[in-house]
Amino acid sequence: MSRESLPWVEKYRPSSLDDVYGQGEIVSVLHKFIQENRLPHLLFYGPPGTGKTSTIVALAREIYGKNYSHMVLELNASDDRGIDVVRNQIKEFASTRQIFSRGFKLVILDEADAMTNAAQNALRRIIEKYTKNTRFCILANYSHKLTPALQSRCTRFRFQPLPEDAIKRRIANVLVHEHLRVSEDAVQALIKLSKGDMRRVLNVLQASKATLGDDESDEVSTDTIYECCGAARPADLRKILKSILEEDWNTAYYTLHKIRQEQGLALIDLIEGIMEILDQYELQHEQTRINLCMKLADLEYAISKGGDSKIQSSALIGVVKTCFENEVLEAQPA
C-alpha cells in the first residue's frame, strides 16, 4: 500500500522520538535510557490517542533500525493473549537469543489491560526470568486493571491528554502536507472536541477533507467539524437550554426532539454539552449546581444502561426546570 493511500493516523504516525508531540518529559527520559543503554521494563498508560503506541514504536525503531522485525514482538488487543499465548509465543520469543544481533529484545503488549489475571500472573514470572535478554513494554488505558505485581516490575509513565499547543503544531504540519485550509474557529472547535486525542483530530480532519470538492480554495468550516464529529453545536445547545428555561414543557420537548432529529444527535452528547454550558452559569446557591450534576449523572447512567431516549429526554427537561425553579424559590425572601 502506498503512503498516500494510508489513513492519516498511520500516515502521520511519528517515525522517531523527536516527532512525538506533547510528551516532552517522557521523551527526554527515554532518550537518556537509550544513551546509557539501560532501558528498564516500561509501563505506558493514559487515555487513547495520546501517543503510547507511537512512542514505543519510535523508540524501538531508534534502537534496532533495520533489525526491528527480528528484535520486536508486538501483540495487540486483537490478538488472543490468554495464558497459552503468554506461556508459548511470548516465552519462546523471550527465551531465545539472536545470533547476529546484540542487545536485548523488546516485547510490546498493547491494550494490556484487556489481559486476564491468569495471563498477567504468567507474564510476571516470564518478565523476571528473561530480563537478561528481553525488555517488556506494557501499554494500557487504565493502570488499575493491571495487577500490582506487574506494575511494580515496570517503570511507569503516564501519558497526559495532549496540550492545545501540541495539537495546533501537529494540525499545522498536516494542513501544509495535505494542502488543506481550515478556518481558525474550526481549528478551535476541533481542539475542543478532540479532548487531547490526536487520533480523533486526524480522523476528523481526513473526514472533513473528504466532504470538500476538488477546489483547493475550499475551506473547512466549524459546521463541517461538528458534522464529522457528530457533536452538538453550541448554538443548538443554547437554543435547547433557552427553550427549557423560558418555555412550557411541551414546547421545550418539541424543540429538543426537533434538533435531535435534524442533527442526528445522541442524547448523551446533548447532556454533556448542556452540562458544559450550565457550568458557566453564575448561580446564587451552590446546592442548585450540586443537584444538577447529580441528577444529570443519573440520567447519563440510565442512558448507558439502555434507558429509553424519550423518557430520558423528558427527564432531562424536568431536571433542568426543577433545579432552576428551586433556585428562584430559594432566592425569594421568606
C-alpha positions as CSV (number, residue, x, y, z in Angstrom):
1,M,0.0,0.0,0.0
2,S,1.4,3.4,-1.0
3,R,1.9,6.1,1.7
4,E,-0.6,8.4,0.0
5,S,-3.5,5.9,0.4
6,L,-2.8,5.3,4.1
7,P,-5.2,6.6,6.8
8,W,-3.8,9.8,8.2
9,V,-3.5,8.2,11.6
10,E,-0.8,5.9,10.1
11,K,0.5,8.3,7.5
12,Y,1.4,10.9,10.2
13,R,2.5,8.5,12.9
14,P,5.8,9.7,14.4
15,S,8.8,7.9,12.9
16,S,11.2,9.0,15.7
17,L,11.0,10.1,19.3
18,D,11.7,13.7,18.3
19,D,8.4,13.6,16.3
20,V,6.3,12.7,19.3
21,Y,4.3,15.8,20.3
22,G,3.1,16.9,23.7
23,Q,5.0,14.4,25.9
24,G,8.3,16.2,26.2
25,E,9.3,14.9,29.7
26,I,8.7,11.3,28.8
27,V,10.6,11.6,25.5
28,S,13.6,13.2,27.3
29,V,13.8,10.4,29.9
30,L,13.6,7.7,27.1
31,H,16.4,9.4,25.2
32,K,18.6,9.1,28.4
33,F,17.7,5.4,28.7
34,I,18.8,4.9,25.1
35,Q,22.1,6.9,25.5
36,E,23.0,4.9,28.7
37,N,21.8,1.6,27.2
38,R,19.8,1.0,30.4
39,L,16.3,0.5,29.2
40,P,14.1,-0.9,32.0
41,H,10.7,-2.6,31.6
42,L,8.2,0.1,30.7
43,L,4.5,0.7,31.5
44,F,2.8,3.4,29.4
45,Y,-0.7,4.3,30.5
46,G,-3.2,7.0,29.7
47,P,-6.2,8.0,27.5
48,P,-6.4,6.8,23.9
49,G,-4.7,8.9,21.2
50,T,-2.0,10.4,23.4
51,G,1.0,8.7,21.7
52,K,1.6,5.5,23.8
53,T,2.0,3.1,20.8
54,S,3.7,5.7,18.6
55,T,6.3,6.4,21.3
56,I,7.3,2.8,21.9
57,V,7.4,2.0,18.2
58,A,9.5,5.1,17.5
59,L,11.8,4.1,20.5
60,A,12.2,0.6,19.1
61,R,13.0,1.9,15.6
62,E,15.7,4.1,17.0
63,I,17.2,1.2,18.9
64,Y,17.0,-1.5,16.3
65,G,16.8,0.2,12.9
66,K,16.5,-2.3,10.1
67,N,16.6,-5.2,12.7
68,Y,13.2,-4.1,14.1
69,S,11.2,-7.0,12.8
70,H,13.6,-9.6,14.2
71,M,14.0,-8.0,17.6
72,V,10.5,-6.8,18.5
73,L,7.4,-8.9,19.2
74,E,4.3,-6.7,19.1
75,L,1.0,-8.1,20.4
76,N,-2.3,-6.1,20.2
77,A,-5.7,-6.4,21.7
78,S,-6.9,-8.0,18.5
79,D,-4.6,-11.0,19.3
80,D,-5.5,-13.8,21.6
81,R,-3.4,-13.1,24.7
82,G,-4.6,-15.6,27.1
83,I,-2.3,-17.7,29.3
84,D,-1.4,-20.0,26.4
85,V,0.0,-17.2,24.3
86,V,2.0,-15.9,27.3
87,R,3.4,-19.4,28.0
88,N,4.1,-20.3,24.4
89,Q,4.6,-17.4,22.0
90,I,5.9,-14.7,24.4
91,K,8.1,-17.2,26.3
92,E,9.5,-18.7,23.1
93,F,10.4,-15.2,21.8
94,A,11.9,-14.0,25.1
95,S,13.9,-17.1,25.8
96,T,15.8,-17.3,22.5
97,R,18.8,-15.1,21.7
98,Q,19.5,-13.7,18.2
99,I,22.7,-15.0,16.7
100,F,23.6,-11.9,14.6
101,S,22.2,-9.2,16.7
102,R,23.5,-7.8,20.0
103,G,21.5,-6.3,22.8
104,F,18.1,-7.1,24.3
105,K,14.8,-8.0,22.5
106,L,11.6,-6.0,23.1
107,V,8.1,-7.3,23.7
108,I,5.3,-4.7,23.2
109,L,2.0,-5.6,24.8
110,D,-0.7,-3.1,23.6
111,E,-4.0,-2.8,25.4
112,A,-2.6,-5.0,28.2
113,D,-5.5,-4.0,30.5
114,A,-7.6,-6.5,28.5
115,M,-5.5,-9.5,29.5
116,T,-6.9,-11.9,32.0
117,N,-5.5,-12.1,35.6
118,A,-4.1,-15.6,34.9
119,A,-2.2,-14.3,31.8
120,Q,-0.9,-11.3,33.8
121,N,0.4,-13.6,36.5
122,A,2.1,-15.9,34.0
123,L,3.7,-12.8,32.3
124,R,5.1,-11.6,35.7
125,R,7.2,-14.7,36.0
126,I,8.4,-14.5,32.4
127,I,9.5,-10.9,32.9
128,E,11.6,-11.9,35.9
129,K,13.1,-14.9,34.3
130,Y,14.2,-13.4,30.9
131,T,15.3,-9.9,32.0
132,K,18.9,-10.6,30.8
133,N,18.0,-10.6,27.1
134,T,14.4,-9.2,26.9
135,R,12.6,-6.0,27.8
136,F,8.9,-5.6,28.1
137,C,6.7,-2.6,27.4
138,I,3.2,-2.8,28.6
139,L,0.6,-0.3,27.2
140,A,-2.8,0.3,28.8
141,N,-5.5,2.8,29.1
142,Y,-6.2,2.1,32.8
143,S,-3.3,1.1,35.0
144,H,-5.7,-0.1,37.8
145,K,-6.7,-3.0,35.5
146,L,-3.2,-4.4,35.7
147,T,-2.1,-6.5,38.7
148,P,0.0,-4.6,41.3
149,A,2.8,-7.3,40.9
150,L,3.0,-6.5,37.2
151,Q,3.0,-2.7,37.7
152,S,5.8,-2.9,40.3
153,R,8.2,-4.6,37.8
154,C,7.9,-1.7,35.3
155,T,8.9,2.0,35.2
156,R,5.6,3.8,34.9
157,F,4.9,6.7,32.6
158,R,1.5,8.4,32.5
159,F,0.6,9.9,29.1
160,Q,-1.5,13.1,29.6
161,P,-4.1,14.3,27.1
162,L,-2.2,16.3,24.5
163,P,-2.0,20.1,25.3
164,E,-3.5,22.6,22.9
165,D,-0.3,23.9,21.6
166,A,1.0,20.4,20.7
167,I,-2.3,19.6,18.8
168,K,-2.1,23.0,17.0
169,R,1.5,22.3,15.8
170,R,0.5,18.9,14.5
171,I,-2.6,20.2,12.8
172,A,-0.4,23.0,11.1
173,N,2.0,20.3,9.9
174,V,-0.8,18.1,8.4
175,L,-2.5,21.1,6.7
176,V,0.7,22.0,4.9
177,H,1.3,18.4,3.6
178,E,-2.4,17.9,2.6
179,H,-2.9,21.4,1.1
180,L,-6.0,21.8,3.3
181,R,-7.4,25.1,4.5
182,V,-9.2,25.2,7.9
183,S,-10.7,28.3,9.5
184,E,-9.3,29.4,12.9
185,D,-12.7,28.8,14.5
186,A,-12.8,25.3,13.0
187,V,-9.3,24.6,14.5
188,Q,-10.5,25.7,17.9
189,A,-13.7,23.6,17.6
190,L,-11.6,20.6,16.6
191,I,-9.2,21.0,19.6
192,K,-12.2,21.3,22.0
193,L,-13.9,18.3,20.6
194,S,-10.8,16.1,20.5
195,K,-10.2,16.4,24.2
196,G,-6.5,15.8,23.8
197,D,-6.9,12.8,21.5
198,M,-4.6,13.2,18.4
199,R,-6.1,10.1,16.7
200,R,-9.5,11.8,16.7
201,V,-8.1,15.0,15.4
202,L,-6.5,13.3,12.4
203,N,-9.6,11.2,11.7
204,V,-11.9,14.2,11.7
205,L,-9.5,16.2,9.5
206,Q,-9.4,13.4,7.0
207,A,-13.2,13.1,7.0
208,S,-13.5,16.9,6.7
209,K,-11.3,16.9,3.6
210,A,-13.4,14.2,2.0
211,T,-16.5,16.5,2.3
212,L,-14.8,19.2,0.3
213,G,-14.8,19.4,-3.5
214,D,-11.8,19.3,-5.8
215,D,-11.3,23.0,-5.5
216,E,-8.3,23.6,-3.1
217,S,-9.6,27.0,-2.3
218,D,-12.4,25.5,-0.3
219,E,-12.1,25.9,3.5
220,V,-13.2,23.5,6.3
221,S,-15.7,25.3,8.4
222,T,-16.8,24.9,12.0
223,D,-20.1,23.3,10.8
224,T,-18.1,20.7,8.9
225,I,-16.1,19.8,12.0
226,Y,-19.2,19.3,14.1
227,E,-20.9,17.2,11.4
228,C,-17.9,14.9,11.1
229,C,-17.6,14.6,14.9
230,G,-21.4,14.0,15.3
231,A,-21.3,16.5,18.2
232,A,-23.9,19.1,19.1
233,R,-23.3,22.7,18.0
234,P,-23.1,25.3,20.8
235,A,-25.8,27.3,19.2
236,D,-28.2,24.3,19.2
237,L,-27.4,23.6,22.8
238,R,-28.1,27.2,23.9
239,K,-31.4,27.1,21.9
240,I,-32.5,23.9,23.7
241,L,-31.5,25.3,27.1
242,K,-33.3,28.6,26.5
243,S,-36.4,26.7,25.5
244,I,-36.3,24.5,28.6
245,L,-35.8,27.5,30.9
246,E,-38.2,30.0,29.3
247,E,-41.0,28.0,27.7
248,D,-43.5,25.4,28.7
249,W,-42.8,21.7,28.9
250,N,-44.4,20.7,25.5
251,T,-42.5,23.5,23.6
252,A,-39.2,22.5,25.2
253,Y,-39.7,18.8,24.4
254,Y,-40.6,19.7,20.8
255,T,-37.5,21.9,20.4
256,L,-35.3,19.2,21.9
257,H,-36.8,16.4,19.7
258,K,-36.6,18.5,16.5
259,I,-32.9,19.4,16.9
260,R,-32.1,15.8,17.8
261,Q,-33.9,14.6,14.7
262,E,-32.4,17.2,12.3
263,Q,-28.8,16.9,13.5
264,G,-28.9,13.2,14.3
265,L,-27.5,13.7,17.8
266,A,-27.2,11.3,20.7
267,L,-29.0,12.3,23.9
268,I,-25.9,11.5,25.9
269,D,-23.9,14.1,23.9
270,L,-26.6,16.7,24.4
271,I,-26.4,16.1,28.2
272,E,-22.7,16.6,28.2
273,G,-22.9,19.7,26.1
274,I,-25.7,21.2,28.2
275,M,-23.6,20.5,31.4
276,E,-20.7,22.4,29.9
277,I,-22.9,25.5,29.3
278,L,-24.5,25.2,32.8
279,D,-21.0,25.1,34.3
280,Q,-20.6,28.7,33.1
281,Y,-23.8,29.9,34.8
282,E,-23.5,32.0,37.9
283,L,-25.8,30.5,40.5
284,Q,-26.8,32.1,43.8
285,H,-27.0,28.7,45.5
286,E,-24.3,26.1,45.2
287,Q,-26.8,23.4,46.1
288,T,-28.5,24.0,42.7
289,R,-25.3,23.1,40.9
290,I,-24.8,20.0,43.1
291,N,-28.4,18.8,42.3
292,L,-27.9,19.4,38.6
293,C,-24.7,17.4,38.5
294,M,-26.1,14.5,40.5
295,K,-29.4,14.3,38.5
296,L,-27.7,14.6,35.1
297,A,-25.2,12.0,36.1
298,D,-28.1,9.6,37.0
299,L,-29.6,10.3,33.5
300,E,-26.3,9.6,31.8
301,Y,-26.0,6.3,33.7
302,A,-29.6,5.4,32.8
303,I,-28.9,6.0,29.1
304,S,-25.7,3.9,29.2
305,K,-27.7,1.0,30.7
306,G,-30.2,1.2,27.7
307,G,-32.8,3.6,29.1
308,D,-35.5,4.7,26.6
309,S,-34.4,8.0,24.9
310,K,-37.9,9.5,25.0
311,I,-38.2,9.0,28.8
312,Q,-34.7,10.3,29.4
313,S,-35.4,13.4,27.2
314,S,-38.4,14.2,29.3
315,A,-36.4,13.6,32.4
316,L,-33.7,16.0,31.2
317,I,-36.2,18.8,30.7
318,G,-37.7,18.0,34.2
319,V,-34.3,18.0,35.9
320,V,-33.2,21.4,34.5
321,K,-36.6,23.0,35.0
322,T,-36.9,21.7,38.6
323,C,-33.4,22.8,39.7
324,F,-33.8,26.3,38.3
325,E,-37.3,26.7,39.7
326,N,-35.9,25.8,43.2
327,E,-33.1,28.3,42.6
328,V,-35.6,31.1,42.1
329,L,-37.8,30.0,45.0
330,E,-34.8,29.9,47.4
331,A,-33.7,33.3,46.2
332,Q,-37.1,34.9,47.2
333,P,-37.3,36.4,50.7
334,A,-39.4,34.4,53.2
